Amino acid sequence: MSYGAGHVMDMINRLKQNRAQRPSNRPKFKENYREGIYSSKNKFKPQSLRPVSEKELAKIKNNIRERAKLQRKNEQIMFGILIVFVVTLIIGILVWVN
């Protein structure tokens, strides 16, 4: 009962090897060990934000909105130029073919 040419045994060995490479599934759900499995010594420290006054916050928001408007306007201009170029190219090809 060798199940033909060792295919099943090879499959079982591969499953064992893959299982051995994984970290243990048990400790990461038991208490708070999950953090320690993949973490390094350098812990992530969240950046502390300084308090901002209402005027300054409004100024920052306006600045972001202005930059977004400018970027949107630039994208629309580039899209318009692209459309004009494509239409000109199509008309040129149609004239050249006829």
N, CA, C and O atoms as CSV, one atom per row, in Angstrom:
chain,resi,resn,atom,element,x,y,z
A,1,MET,N,N,0.825,-1.190,0.000
A,1,MET,CA,C,0.000,0.000,0.000
A,1,MET,C,C,0.874,1.260,0.000
A,1,MET,O,O,0.864,2.027,0.962
A,2,SER,N,N,1.606,1.460,-1.055
A,2,SER,CA,C,2.473,2.629,-1.104
A,2,SER,C,C,1.824,3.793,-1.833
A,2,SER,O,O,2.435,4.853,-1.967
A,3,TYR,N,N,0.613,3.618,-2.300
A,3,TYR,CA,C,-0.152,4.663,-2.989
A,3,TYR,C,C,0.566,5.193,-4.222
A,3,TYR,O,O,0.290,6.319,-4.637
A,4,GLY,N,N,1.439,4.464,-4.802
A,4,GLY,CA,C,2.035,4.795,-6.082
A,4,GLY,C,C,3.110,5.861,-6.049
A,4,GLY,O,O,2.809,7.041,-5.870
A,5,ALA,N,N,4.338,5.468,-6.216
A,5,ALA,CA,C,5.502,6.325,-6.455
A,5,ALA,C,C,5.770,7.360,-5.369
A,5,ALA,O,O,6.506,8.313,-5.624
A,6,GLY,N,N,5.225,7.222,-4.202
A,6,GLY,CA,C,5.555,8.112,-3.095
A,6,GLY,C,C,4.934,9.489,-3.150
A,6,GLY,O,O,5.370,10.383,-2.425
A,7,HIS,N,N,3.943,9.689,-3.975
A,7,HIS,CA,C,3.327,11.007,-4.092
A,7,HIS,C,C,2.649,11.431,-2.795
A,7,HIS,O,O,2.757,12.585,-2.380
A,8,VAL,N,N,1.958,10.508,-2.164
A,8,VAL,CA,C,1.246,10.841,-0.930
A,8,VAL,C,C,2.242,11.126,0.181
A,8,VAL,O,O,2.055,12.061,0.959
A,9,MET,N,N,3.311,10.318,0.260
A,9,MET,CA,C,4.324,10.534,1.295
A,9,MET,C,C,5.012,11.889,1.100
A,9,MET,O,O,5.291,12.598,2.067
A,10,ASP,N,N,5.277,12.237,-0.149
A,10,ASP,CA,C,5.871,13.531,-0.447
A,10,ASP,C,C,4.940,14.657,-0.009
A,10,ASP,O,O,5.393,15.652,0.556
A,11,MET,N,N,3.657,14.507,-0.265
A,11,MET,CA,C,2.686,15.516,0.142
A,11,MET,C,C,2.661,15.660,1.665
A,11,MET,O,O,2.629,16.776,2.183
A,12,ILE,N,N,2.675,14.539,2.377
A,12,ILE,CA,C,2.657,14.579,3.841
A,12,ILE,C,C,3.915,15.257,4.368
A,12,ILE,O,O,3.837,16.056,5.302
A,13,ASN,N,N,5.071,14.953,3.786
A,13,ASN,CA,C,6.319,15.585,4.224
A,13,ASN,C,C,6.303,17.086,3.975
A,13,ASN,O,O,6.775,17.855,4.813
A,14,ARG,N,N,5.775,17.508,2.854
A,14,ARG,CA,C,5.691,18.948,2.566
A,14,ARG,C,C,4.773,19.657,3.561
A,14,ARG,O,O,5.073,20.761,4.015
A,15,LEU,N,N,3.663,19.021,3.893
A,15,LEU,CA,C,2.757,19.613,4.876
A,15,LEU,C,C,3.441,19.760,6.226
A,15,LEU,O,O,3.273,20.779,6.896
A,16,LYS,N,N,4.214,18.750,6.637
A,16,LYS,CA,C,4.946,18.822,7.909
A,16,LYS,C,C,5.959,19.963,7.885
A,16,LYS,O,O,6.074,20.715,8.853
A,17,GLN,N,N,6.694,20.091,6.781
A,17,GLN,CA,C,7.706,21.134,6.685
A,17,GLN,C,C,7.068,22.522,6.709
A,17,GLN,O,O,7.582,23.426,7.366
A,18,ASN,N,N,5.968,22.695,6.008
A,18,ASN,CA,C,5.288,23.991,6.006
A,18,ASN,C,C,4.740,24.326,7.383
A,18,ASN,O,O,4.791,25.478,7.814
A,19,ARG,N,N,4.216,23.323,8.074
A,19,ARG,CA,C,3.676,23.536,9.408
A,19,ARG,C,C,4.795,23.925,10.376
A,19,ARG,O,O,4.581,24.725,11.287
A,20,ALA,N,N,5.977,23.362,10.180
A,20,ALA,CA,C,7.101,23.655,11.066
A,20,ALA,C,C,7.599,25.088,10.887
A,20,ALA,O,O,8.170,25.657,11.818
A,21,GLN,N,N,7.399,25.674,9.727
A,21,GLN,CA,C,7.882,27.033,9.477
A,21,GLN,C,C,6.995,28.098,10.091
A,21,GLN,O,O,7.447,29.220,10.320
A,22,ARG,N,N,5.750,27.771,10.360
A,22,ARG,CA,C,4.829,28.752,10.929
A,22,ARG,C,C,5.084,28.935,12.417
A,22,ARG,O,O,5.484,27.986,13.091
A,23,PRO,N,N,4.859,30.147,12.947
A,23,PRO,CA,C,4.922,30.309,14.404
A,23,PRO,C,C,3.731,29.604,15.032
A,23,PRO,O,O,2.720,29.358,14.373
A,24,SER,N,N,3.858,29.293,16.265
A,24,SER,CA,C,2.797,28.561,16.944
A,24,SER,C,C,1.503,29.358,16.926
A,24,SER,O,O,1.509,30.566,17.163
A,25,ASN,N,N,0.405,28.691,16.649
A,25,ASN,CA,C,-0.891,29.360,16.624
A,25,ASN,C,C,-1.456,29.539,18.026
A,25,ASN,O,O,-2.307,30.402,18.241
A,26,ARG,N,N,-1.005,28.750,18.967
A,26,ARG,CA,C,-1.622,28.759,20.287
A,26,ARG,C,C,-1.324,30.009,21.109
A,26,ARG,O,O,-2.268,30.631,21.598
A,27,PRO,N,N,-0.065,30.413,21.290
A,27,PRO,CA,C,0.177,31.519,22.218
A,27,PRO,C,C,-0.340,32.869,21.749
A,27,PRO,O,O,-0.580,33.741,22.584
A,28,LYS,N,N,-0.521,33.079,20.459
A,28,LYS,CA,C,-0.923,34.414,20.031
A,28,LYS,C,C,-2.376,34.726,20.349
A,28,LYS,O,O,-2.765,35.894,20.316
A,29,PHE,N,N,-3.187,33.730,20.655
A,29,PHE,CA,C,-4.566,33.993,21.041
A,29,PHE,C,C,-4.773,33.836,22.537
A,29,PHE,O,O,-5.849,34.128,23.058
A,30,LYS,N,N,-3.760,33.383,23.209
A,30,LYS,CA,C,-3.856,33.194,24.645
A,30,LYS,C,C,-3.172,34.390,25.297
A,30,LYS,O,O,-1.957,34.551,25.180
A,31,GLU,N,N,-3.919,35.201,25.961
A,31,GLU,CA,C,-3.466,36.445,26.587
A,31,GLU,C,C,-2.971,37.413,25.523
A,31,GLU,O,O,-3.621,37.566,24.488
A,32,ASN,N,N,-1.841,38.069,25.747
A,32,ASN,CA,C,-1.389,39.107,24.815
A,32,ASN,C,C,-0.017,38.752,24.240
A,32,ASN,O,O,0.886,39.588,24.256
A,33,TYR,N,N,0.153,37.550,23.741
A,33,TYR,CA,C,1.435,37.137,23.186
A,33,TYR,C,C,1.558,37.429,21.698
A,33,TYR,O,O,2.647,37.296,21.139
A,34,ARG,N,N,0.498,37.814,21.056
A,34,ARG,CA,C,0.513,38.027,19.610
A,34,ARG,C,C,1.530,39.097,19.217
A,34,ARG,O,O,2.191,38.977,18.185
A,35,GLU,N,N,1.653,40.111,20.013
A,35,GLU,CA,C,2.558,41.207,19.700
A,35,GLU,C,C,3.998,40.724,19.603
A,35,GLU,O,O,4.754,41.206,18.759
A,36,GLY,N,N,4.386,39.790,20.444
A,36,GLY,CA,C,5.773,39.358,20.503
A,36,GLY,C,C,6.214,38.460,19.374
A,36,GLY,O,O,7.418,38.300,19.173
A,37,ILE,N,N,5.312,37.870,18.633
A,37,ILE,CA,C,5.708,36.916,17.600
A,37,ILE,C,C,6.406,37.615,16.442
A,37,ILE,O,O,7.472,37.171,16.015
A,38,TYR,N,N,5.842,38.680,15.930
A,38,TYR,CA,C,6.377,39.327,14.741
A,38,TYR,C,C,7.063,40.659,15.033
A,38,TYR,O,O,7.596,41.276,14.111
A,39,SER,N,N,7.069,41.111,16.248
A,39,SER,CA,C,7.609,42.436,16.531
A,39,SER,C,C,9.120,42.391,16.669
A,39,SER,O,O,9.709,41.346,16.944
A,40,SER,N,N,9.723,43.532,16.474
A,40,SER,CA,C,11.160,43.655,16.654
A,40,SER,C,C,11.412,44.474,17.912
A,40,SER,O,O,10.480,44.845,18.625
A,41,LYS,N,N,12.671,44.746,18.170
A,41,LYS,CA,C,13.003,45.516,19.370
A,41,LYS,C,C,12.600,46.980,19.225
A,41,LYS,O,O,12.337,47.653,20.222
A,42,ASN,N,N,12.551,47.472,17.997
A,42,ASN,CA,C,12.163,48.859,17.754
A,42,ASN,C,C,10.645,48.945,17.728
A,42,ASN,O,O,10.012,48.547,16.751
A,43,LYS,N,N,10.080,49.451,18.772
A,43,LYS,CA,C,8.628,49.583,18.856
A,43,LYS,C,C,8.192,50.860,18.142
A,43,LYS,O,O,8.921,51.851,18.122
A,44,PHE,N,N,7.018,50.824,17.568
A,44,PHE,CA,C,6.437,51.995,16.924
A,44,PHE,C,C,5.928,52.941,17.997
A,44,PHE,O,O,5.171,52.540,18.881
A,45,LYS,N,N,6.342,54.185,17.917
A,45,LYS,CA,C,5.878,55.195,18.865
A,45,LYS,C,C,4.976,56.166,18.117
A,45,LYS,O,O,5.421,56.828,17.179
A,46,PRO,N,N,3.724,56.256,18.518
A,46,PRO,CA,C,2.838,57.186,17.826
A,46,PRO,C,C,3.309,58.627,18.008
A,46,PRO,O,O,3.791,59.012,19.074
A,47,GLN,N,N,3.161,59.394,16.963
A,47,GLN,CA,C,3.604,60.776,16.984
A,47,GLN,C,C,2.619,61.614,17.790
A,47,GLN,O,O,1.407,61.548,17.587
A,48,SER,N,N,3.160,62.391,18.694
A,48,SER,CA,C,2.287,63.252,19.490
A,48,SER,C,C,2.038,64.546,18.711
A,48,SER,O,O,2.971,65.159,18.194
A,49,LEU,N,N,0.800,64.940,18.638
A,49,LEU,CA,C,0.431,66.144,17.903
A,49,LEU,C,C,0.278,67.302,18.875
A,49,LEU,O,O,-0.308,67.163,19.948
A,50,ARG,N,N,0.809,68.428,18.481
A,50,ARG,CA,C,0.701,69.593,19.357
A,50,ARG,C,C,-0.685,70.207,19.208
A,50,ARG,O,O,-1.289,70.107,18.140
A,51,PRO,N,N,-1.184,70.824,20.233
A,51,PRO,CA,C,-2.509,71.453,20.137
A,51,PRO,C,C,-2.462,72.659,19.197
A,51,PRO,O,O,-1.478,73.398,19.165
A,52,VAL,N,N,-3.530,72.841,18.442
A,52,VAL,CA,C,-3.600,73.914,17.456
A,52,VAL,C,C,-4.836,74.755,17.752
A,52,VAL,O,O,-5.903,74.233,18.075
A,53,SER,N,N,-4.666,76.072,17.633
A,53,SER,CA,C,-5.801,76.961,17.877
A,53,SER,C,C,-6.794,76.866,16.713
A,53,SER,O,O,-6.476,76.341,15.647
A,54,GLU,N,N,-7.995,77.384,16.942
A,54,GLU,CA,C,-9.047,77.322,15.921
A,54,GLU,C,C,-8.663,78.108,14.669
A,54,GLU,O,O,-8.923,77.659,13.553
A,55,LYS,N,N,-8.043,79.283,14.846
A,55,LYS,CA,C,-7.633,80.101,13.700
A,55,LYS,C,C,-6.581,79.374,12.867
A,55,LYS,O,O,-6.647,79.337,11.638
A,56,GLU,N,N,-5.614,78.800,13.570
A,56,GLU,CA,C,-4.550,78.095,12.870
A,56,GLU,C,C,-5.097,76.856,12.145
A,56,GLU,O,O,-4.670,76.533,11.036
A,57,LEU,N,N,-6.036,76.179,12.782
A,57,LEU,CA,C,-6.655,75.008,12.172
A,57,LEU,C,C,-7.427,75.401,10.909
A,57,LEU,O,O,-7.371,74.701,9.898
A,58,ALA,N,N,-8.145,76.520,10.973
A,58,ALA,CA,C,-8.877,77.007,9.800
A,58,ALA,C,C,-7.904,77.369,8.680
A,58,ALA,O,O,-8.177,77.112,7.507
A,59,LYS,N,N,-6.767,77.969,9.045
A,59,LYS,CA,C,-5.767,78.341,8.053
A,59,LYS,C,C,-5.181,77.089,7.388
A,59,LYS,O,O,-4.976,77.063,6.174
A,60,ILE,N,N,-4.919,76.072,8.177
A,60,ILE,CA,C,-4.378,74.821,7.635
A,60,ILE,C,C,-5.387,74.170,6.690
A,60,ILE,O,O,-5.023,73.698,5.613
A,61,LYS,N,N,-6.653,74.147,7.102
A,61,LYS,CA,C,-7.693,73.555,6.255
A,61,LYS,C,C,-7.824,74.313,4.941
A,61,LYS,O,O,-7.942,73.701,3.879
A,62,ASN,N,N,-7.802,75.655,5.006
A,62,ASN,CA,C,-7.877,76.463,3.783
A,62,ASN,C,C,-6.696,76.177,2.863
A,62,ASN,O,O,-6.852,76.076,1.646
A,63,ASN,N,N,-5.519,76.049,3.458
A,63,ASN,CA,C,-4.318,75.757,2.679
A,63,ASN,C,C,-4.460,74.413,1.960
A,63,ASN,O,O,-4.112,74.293,0.785
A,64,ILE,N,N,-4.964,73.423,2.658
A,64,ILE,CA,C,-5.156,72.101,2.056
A,64,ILE,C,C,-6.188,72.175,0.938
A,64,ILE,O,O,-5.999,71.580,-0.123
A,65,ARG,N,N,-7.277,72.900,1.171
A,65,ARG,CA,C,-8.318,73.034,0.146
A,65,ARG,C,C,-7.789,73.746,-1.099
A,65,ARG,O,O,-8.097,73.351,-2.223
A,66,GLU,N,N,-6.991,74.799,-0.892
A,66,GLU,CA,C,-6.431,75.537,-2.027
A,66,GLU,C,C,-5.497,74.647,-2.844
A,66,GLU,O,O,-5.529,74.664,-4.075
A,67,ARG,N,N,-4.669,73.872,-2.152
A,67,ARG,CA,C,-3.777,72.959,-2.871
A,67,ARG,C,C,-4.573,71.908,-3.645
A,67,ARG,O,O,-4.202,71.543,-4.760
A,68,ALA,N,N,-5.660,71.427,-3.058
A,68,ALA,CA,C,-6.501,70.430,-3.738
A,68,ALA,C,C,-7.153,71.041,-4.975
A,68,ALA,O,O,-7.225,70.398,-6.022
A,69,LYS,N,N,-7.633,72.291,-4.857
A,69,LYS,CA,C,-8.231,72.976,-6.012
A,69,LYS,C,C,-7.209,73.144,-7.129
A,69,LYS,O,O,-7.508,72.898,-8.297
A,70,LEU,N,N,-5.998,73.568,-6.760
A,70,LEU,CA,C,-4.945,73.774,-7.748
A,70,LEU,C,C,-4.581,72.457,-8.432
A,70,LEU,O,O,-4.391,72.412,-9.647
A,71,GLN,N,N,-4.489,71.408,-7.656
A,71,GLN,CA,C,-4.165,70.103,-8.230
A,71,GLN,C,C,-5.284,69.618,-9.157
A,71,GLN,O,O,-5.017,69.086,-10.234
A,72,ARG,N,N,-6.526,69.805,-8.735
A,72,ARG,CA,C,-7.663,69.403,-9.562
A,72,ARG,C,C,-7.683,70.206,-10.871
A,72,ARG,O,O,-7.960,69.660,-11.938
A,73,LYS,N,N,-7.386,71.504,-10.773
A,73,LYS,CA,C,-7.359,72.353,-11.965
A,73,LYS,C,C,-6.257,71.894,-12.922
A,73,LYS,O,O,-6.472,71.828,-14.133
A,74,ASN,N,N,-5.087,71.578,-12.382
A,74,ASN,CA,C,-3.985,71.095,-13.219
A,74,ASN,C,C,-4.349,69.776,-13.905
A,74,ASN,O,O,-4.035,69.578,-15.078
A,75,GLU,N,N,-5.008,68.881,-13.175
A,75,GLU,CA,C,-5.424,67.609,-13.766
A,75,GLU,C,C,-6.440,67.828,-14.882
A,75,GLU,O,O,-6.387,67.154,-15.911
A,76,GLN,N,N,-7.365,68.767,-14.685
A,76,GLN,CA,C,-8.363,69.051,-15.714
A,76,GLN,C,C,-7.709,69.642,-16.958
A,76,GLN,O,O,-8.091,69.310,-18.080
A,77,ILE,N,N,-6.732,70.510,-16.764
A,77,ILE,CA,C,-6.022,71.097,-17.905
A,77,ILE,C,C,-5.278,70.011,-18.679
A,77,ILE,O,O,-5.335,69.973,-19.908
A,78,MET,N,N,-4.586,69.135,-17.970
A,78,MET,CA,C,-3.849,68.055,-18.626
A,78,MET,C,C,-4.807,67.110,-19.357
A,78,MET,O,O,-4.511,66.654,-20.462
A,79,PHE,N,N,-5.943,66.821,-18.742
A,79,PHE,CA,C,-6.942,65.960,-19.375
A,79,PHE,C,C,-7.490,66.618,-20.638
A,79,PHE,O,O,-7.679,65.950,-21.655
A,80,GLY,N,N,-7.743,67.922,-20.579
A,80,GLY,CA,C,-8.221,68.654,-21.754
A,80,GLY,C,C,-7.204,68.625,-22.880
A,80,GLY,O,O,-7.562,68.410,-24.038
A,81,ILE,N,N,-5.939,68.839,-22.550
A,81,ILE,CA,C,-4.884,68.790,-23.565
A,81,ILE,C,C,-4.811,67.397,-24.180
A,81,ILE,O,O,-4.638,67.256,-25.391
A,82,LEU,N,N,-4.940,66.381,-23.355
A,82,LEU,CA,C,-4.906,65.006,-23.849
A,82,LEU,C,C,-6.072,64.729,-24.797
A,82,LEU,O,O,-5.891,64.095,-25.836
A,83,ILE,N,N,-7.261,65.201,-24.441
A,83,ILE,CA,C,-8.437,65.001,-25.302
A,83,ILE,C,C,-8.243,65.707,-26.640
A,83,ILE,O,O,-8.532,65.134,-27.690
A,84,VAL,N,N,-7.752,66.953,-26.609
A,84,VAL,CA,C,-7.516,67.695,-27.853
A,84,VAL,C,C,-6.495,66.953,-28.709
A,84,VAL,O,O,-6.666,66.843,-29.923
A,85,PHE,N,N,-5.443,66.447,-28.091
A,85,PHE,CA,C,-4.411,65.714,-28.824
A,85,PHE,C,C,-4.977,64.448,-29.460
A,85,PHE,O,O,-4.696,64.158,-30.623
A,86,VAL,N,N,-5.771,63.696,-28.706
A,86,VAL,CA,C,-6.352,62.448,-29.228
A,86,VAL,C,C,-7.329,62.743,-30.359
A,86,VAL,O,O,-7.318,62.050,-31.377
A,87,VAL,N,N,-8.174,63.759,-30.198
A,87,VAL,CA,C,-9.133,64.112,-31.256
A,87,VAL,C,C,-8.381,64.544,-32.511
A,87,VAL,O,O,-8.744,64.141,-33.616
A,88,THR,N,N,-7.338,65.361,-32.353
A,88,THR,CA,C,-6.535,65.793,-33.495
A,88,THR,C,C,-5.874,64.595,-34.168
A,88,THR,O,O,-5.820,64.522,-35.395
A,89,LEU,N,N,-5.378,63.669,-33.379
A,89,LEU,CA,C,-4.742,62.471,-33.917
A,89,LEU,C,C,-5.744,61.619,-34.698
A,89,LEU,O,O,-5.426,61.127,-35.781
A,90,ILE,N,N,-6.941,61.446,-34.161
A,90,ILE,CA,C,-7.974,60.655,-34.844
A,90,ILE,C,C,-8.382,61.322,-36.154
A,90,ILE,O,O,-8.516,60.652,-37.178
A,91,ILE,N,N,-8.580,62.643,-36.123
A,91,ILE,CA,C,-8.949,63.372,-37.349
A,91,ILE,C,C,-7.828,63.262,-38.377
A,91,ILE,O,O,-8.089,63.064,-39.563
A,92,GLY,N,N,-6.589,63.388,-37.926
A,92,GLY,CA,C,-5.447,63.267,-38.839
A,92,GLY,C,C,-5.360,61.892,-39.464
A,92,GLY,O,O,-5.073,61.773,-40.655
A,93,ILE,N,N,-5.600,60.856,-38.687
A,93,ILE,CA,C,-5.564,59.491,-39.226
A,93,ILE,C,C,-6.697,59.284,-40.224
A,93,ILE,O,O,-6.492,58.676,-41.274
A,94,LEU,N,N,-7.901,59.788,-39.906
A,94,LEU,CA,C,-9.036,59.640,-40.824
A,94,LEU,C,C,-8.795,60.385,-42.134
A,94,LEU,O,O,-9.149,59.886,-43.202
A,95,VAL,N,N,-8.197,61.572,-42.062
A,95,VAL,CA,C,-7.894,62.331,-43.280
A,95,VAL,C,C,-6.816,61.606,-44.080
A,95,VAL,O,O,-6.898,61.549,-45.307
A,96,TRP,N,N,-5.830,61.066,-43.422
A,96,TRP,CA,C,-4.733,60.378,-44.091
A,96,TRP,C,C,-5.211,59.090,-44.775
A,96,TRP,O,O,-4.748,58.754,-45.864
A,97,VAL,N,N,-6.146,58.368,-44.125
A,97,VAL,CA,C,-6.665,57.122,-44.693
A,97,VAL,C,C,-7.498,57.414,-45.938
A,97,VAL,O,O,-7.400,56.688,-46.927
A,98,ASN,N,N,-8.316,58.465,-45.905
A,98,ASN,CA,C,-9.170,58.788,-47.057
A,98,ASN,C,C,-8.343,59.537,-48.042
A,98,ASN,O,O,-8.840,59.921,-49.101
